[in-house]
């Protein structure tokens, strides 16, 4: 039954709404299919219309007609008279026939097909070549091979051959047209629109047996032309056509049945062939079938021959079946509108969702009682859907781990003026409830039972499955049952050391969490675990139970031991006490004696079983309450320690000299170490060893020990030794030196020295005093401490009469630099003075000019320099009155103090004289250097006074050699300009290097610049130099400069007409300079690197003489115009040595690349 119009419209719209349709065995986009149908119908209609109007197909023009899209085969439309060598070129008997054509496609040329006729039985070999010029080299060539003979209707009645180059009678001729093809071994890429030559050549001469190139069916020998396809006669194959290799692409992977994960990696691989230059491949991920919400995703646009691309699948992609589609695209990533070159995966692959797990219960807000059984529920998501035609992977059931995580809820802030109670500590932070259970979605948990004892509080459940996990969205509550008691260890009572044989030492602590009503504890038993099952009950006595307010609620009682071979020591309290609703902390204290069971270092732990070892009733109800948890609860461990103290000599201060008469010289640092002690240590006195290696014992006096900056052996406890001794007793002030347990103290010993003393002394420690030393006791126990003394002679300190100092050039002294004539307060040098043993007050300093062949005192204004501290205080002057040497004015007392065993730097400054025709200085170029004069030491030169010794001190050290300053009336300041470079080197005229030049202090003249140019895979010509007045490089000065470019160096001479004067940069002005050139033949990988060249040493003379120096010295030639505007013959030209911005290693290169 025929469908109605309405039904056809409905079906059409339904098809168009689908993403894909199937044509034959191929899946295509539905809109592509409809578009193809429309195009075919349109073309067919157009052909009929043209045929009806013209009646025939017109012949082609002399060029290949442009086509809208690349094709694999083109017919040549050519003239009837191809050029031949020798004669008129009708035959291929040892002749060459050529025909030009214009490349119609950027696809690689694969073969050439021609139509031939033959005369006689030719055996000659015909070679087809492609050339860029008629007589040029072959780009490629191949032998013509006859592949078929045209049909019978191509039989021709051929006339006799008439040819000017044939003297003999015409041979017998064949009347068949033959199809022949020359297939090139490797397809060759041609440039679209460029003219090429097809050249035919034969290898033999035979006038009776040869081939001819068919012109047309009616006259196949006329002219020997190559002609266009079927223009000669309908039904024949094209007698001359070009066949181009068609690009192709093949998806290799993923190619079907693979499985990938959302958010995971994917590597796309493909093969691409015959892609034109500047074409790309466009990678796309597309749903294989309709998936709601899923769309095609562009992966990347890449070079076709790369063959592989790794990417990460987006996390927001919808799981399902997908395929990879790869298209040919242009350089901008635009897909060929005809999609003529593409490929898709052979079959779909699957993208699955990431696995996940979700906690369902408890998920926040629930309230579970301790001891009840509650259901922990969760949901696992291992995607097994949207697999389509692909078998879904079997999910791996990883084991489940359930963890309870405590959550601390901070209390609200205290109101102003009210002191709030300390909030309780957070509950247990992590507890594994179940591990390695099956992923069933359900686990029944008895809250707080067994080893999973927990206090009431806020918690979350965390469920982990392999690498994925989830936790409750919000905390839930664990509460004690009505009228309940829960016992846990107290974190307030930390693991610690206690003192043996001392009453009231901490043994452990517990927290009783009471709910419902206050309770009465009538009996409580606690056990003692010493890890060795020793019978230690008799060694733990006078045990008391304290509440958190410090009140005794039970005891005293002694520990008992029972159990025979496997003994158990326990402490039982039978005193009734009441615990109120809420949290109650209790601490056990007692005396632990050392004996057969417990030793120094023994560890004991108190524990109890709440459900068995406590008798509890409700204070109001009288009901028996069974405490939780059901298993053992342990307090934090306690370590039994006796008091311990070690005394040793530190390694600092090191052995050194000091000036006699110095007070509080530090000789030794003693270490009093109680880190292994169970209690604080009180030290009343200590025996120290005093050794005199030379000098007198009484040279030292006022010896004291210090705790930090405080002397702790003062007054009558100060020691003034009169003889050397291994046991010089130091008694501490007051109640003695207290060293807290677990800590140590460093206690220095300092003594003053007698003026004029000369000798060596040491303070140490004699280990032999340990047997009789009783100066330390336990602060709590009052028991004597067994001290350990580590013997050491200590470091040797030597008294000397006075200090010394040296003079040197400071590392921060200025580097070589140019300065302007007339500049004031120029820093010339920094001199460092270094003292040993005592502070030295510098009184005077001697200076000199160095390298005097390059300077005179007249370089300095008034021939004077000034002396400064580094913080900007002037302390004196020095005048070079009669020559190259000067001694400073007297330096005030305390103005320049050189610290003992330290250094102080003096800054030398000077103002520079002016340069002019009538001045002391008439020419630029002097190198001014001011340095310390080592030959002038003493009262007429450099000397100081020791602050401690009061002695005159003369320095040591050699002359200093500062870098100096070069004096110019004016000089240029240079700077490279970056950021202007284009993104790619172009084949065009363009800038190569830019920099700025500022005239500082006066007009400057520029005679010569030199550039170093390194070029790779590019040609450079027509170099010019432009000078601009603005930083935008838009206001050029009139004349460009001559550039001599050879051997990688461009020399630029900037003489101004009439070529006696240099290019002038006015004072304070900045000129912007650009080197330009024409670039050609640049390809990928090309670059041009340009540098402004500096000079390696200073020279000064006439311009041409400087230019005649070796290449290390003549690269940047300029003049400071010292007294007038210099012409090129003036003796006022120098080079670019260390000008600001121009190092000797050249200005940084500026690079253009492609």
Buried (B, 14 or more C-beta within 10 A) or exposed (E): EEEEEEEEEEEEEEEEEEBBBEEEEEBBBBBBBBEEEEEEEEEEEEEEEEEEEEEEEEEBEEBBEEEEEBBBBBBBBBEEBBBBBEBEBBBBBBBBBBBBBBBBBBBBBBBBBBBBBBBBEBEBEBBBBBBBEEEEEEBBBBEBEBEEEBEEEBEBEBEEBEBEBBEEEBBEBBEBBBBBBBBBEEBBBBEEEEEBBBBBBBEEEBBBBBBBBBBBBEEBBBBBBBBBBEBBBEEBBBBBBBBBBBBBBEBBBBBBBBBBBBBEEBEBBBBBBBBBEEBBBBBBBBBBBEBEEBEBBEBBBBEBEEBEBEBEBEEEBBBBBBBBBBBBBBEEBEBBEBEBBBBBBEBBBBBBBBBBBBBBBBBEEBEBBBBBEBEBBBEBEBBEEBBBEBEBEEBEEBEBBBBBBBBBEEEEEEEEEEEEEEEBBBBBEEBEBBEEEEBEBEBEBBBBBEEBBBBBBBBBBBBBBBEBBBBBEEBBBBBBBEBBBBBBBBBBBEEBBBBBBBBBBBBBBBBBBBBBBBBBBBBBBBBBBBEEBBBBBBBBBBBBBBBBEEEEBBBBBBBBBEEEEEBBBBBBBEBEBEBEBEBBBBBBBBBBBBEEBBEEEBBBBBBBBBBEBBBBBBBEEEEEBBBBBBEBBBBBBBBBBBBBBBBBBBEEBEEBBBBBBBEBBBBBBBBBBBEBBBBBBBBBBBBBBBBBEEBBBEBBBBBBBBBEEEBBBBEEBBBEBEEBBBBBEBBBBEEBBBBBBBEBBBBBBBBBBBBEBBBBBBBBBBBBBBEEBEBBBBBBBEBEBEBBBEBBBBBBBBBBBBBBBBBBBBEEBBEBBBBBBBBEEBBBBBBBBBBBBBBBBBBBBBBBBBEEEBBBBBBBBEBBBBBBBEEEEEBBBBBBEEEBBBBBBEBEEEBBBBBBBEBBBBBBBBBBBBBBEEEBBEBBBBBBBBBBBBEBBEEEBBBBBBBBBEBEBEBEBEEBBBBBBBBBBBBBBBBBBEEEBEEEBEBEEBBBBBBBBBBBBBBBBBBBBBBBBEBEBBBBEEBBBBBBBEEEBEEBBEBBBEBEBEEEBBBBBBBBEEEEBBBBBEBEEBBBBBBBBBBEEBEEEBBBBBBBBBBBEBBBBBBEBBBEBEEBBBBBBBBBBBBEEBBBEBBBBBBBBBBBBBEBEBBEBBBBBB
